[in-house]
Amino acid sequence: MADPEIAALRELLAQRPRPPAIADRRAGFDAFAKVFPTASDIEVEPVSANGVPAEWTSAPGADPTRAILYLHGGGYVIGSLDSHRHVASEIARDTGGRTLALHYRLSPEHPFPAPVEDAVAGYRYLLAQGIPPGKIAIAGDSAGGGLVVAALVAIREAGLEQPACGWAISPWIDMEGIGGTMTSKAAEDPMVQKEPLLEMASLYLNNADPRSPLAAPLYADLRGIAPLFIQVGAAETLLDDSIRLSGVAGAANVPVTMEVWPEMVHVWHLFHPKLSAGRRAIAAGAKFVQNAMQA
């Protein structure tokens, strides 16, 4: 049965302008998120995570020994703490812990590998707070979903213990846009199209190899990284990114759980106040995190 809330969401998304200037796009993304305010009972605490601007969000009764490091989406060019606070805070609520959202450096001012470095810095910050690796999860959406995987690889290469798990929401892991659904799902996807995606990839890479493993985790050696939970919508041009990531991770003996949600658009979790499937998807990811932390 068709989801009746999707048509209304698509109408809302169709009204979003896409200005050419990056500063305007950043402001527009943050302004669009204000349509979905953070719940009134959420506590927000700004911090510096080893020099990276960040903030803790938590609901009443949060367990301070559990942490989710959250990496926002936006193609490594846009996105902020403001744009994703309403998602990060509900992840905190559903996991029963706290979320540390990072405002990692953005391109073109700070291209690859700056976001990877910042993600590892954020993880080190959590460890320095005395939180055991087994009580930490790393989650993120879109570019932040790809960054989840890159961070896990970088954490391994740094000789640090892996967190309990990684949760990748609609992850972007291919800087060349060569997945088949980039074309076959183009007419269905109201959010991600190949030309703007490649533009963001160019700004992020800054002439680096588009198959650099920490930029495009599709090409990374994933052996030994934490278990992965992948969620993707069936209406996404990036559907093949998730499918290929699942295959590469599974072939590297990484435990992988992937969910493909019928009719859902890119990072539908962002729209959870108006989309019940977004609410359910957050709950499903939180349940995976809770189980991983108990393992």
KAUR-V182737 format. One line per field, one symbol per residue. ss: DSSP state (@ for helix, = for strand, . for the rest). psi: psi as a letter, one per 40 degrees, with the letter a starting at -180 (. if undefined). Layout:
ss->???
psi->???
This chain:
ss->...@@@@@@@@@@@.......@@@@@@@@@@@@.........=======..=======........=====.........@@@@@@@@@@@@@@@..=====...........@@@@@@@@@@@@@@@....@@@======.@@@@@@@@@@@@@@@.......=====...........@@@@.........@@@@@@@@@@@@...........@@@.......=======.....@@@@@@@@@@@@@....======......@@@@....@@@@@@@@@@@@@@@@@@@.
psi->hiheeddddddddeehigidhddddddddddddedgiiidehhhhiihgfehhiihiiiheiheehhhhhhiaffedaiadddeddddddddddeeaihhhhgiiiiedgihfdddddddddddddddeehideehihiiibdddddddddddddddeeiiiadihhhhfiheheefeidedddedddhedhiddddddddddddfeiheehdedgedeiheheiiiihhhiiefhdedddddddddddddefhhhhhhhhheiihfeddfddehdddddddddddddddddee.
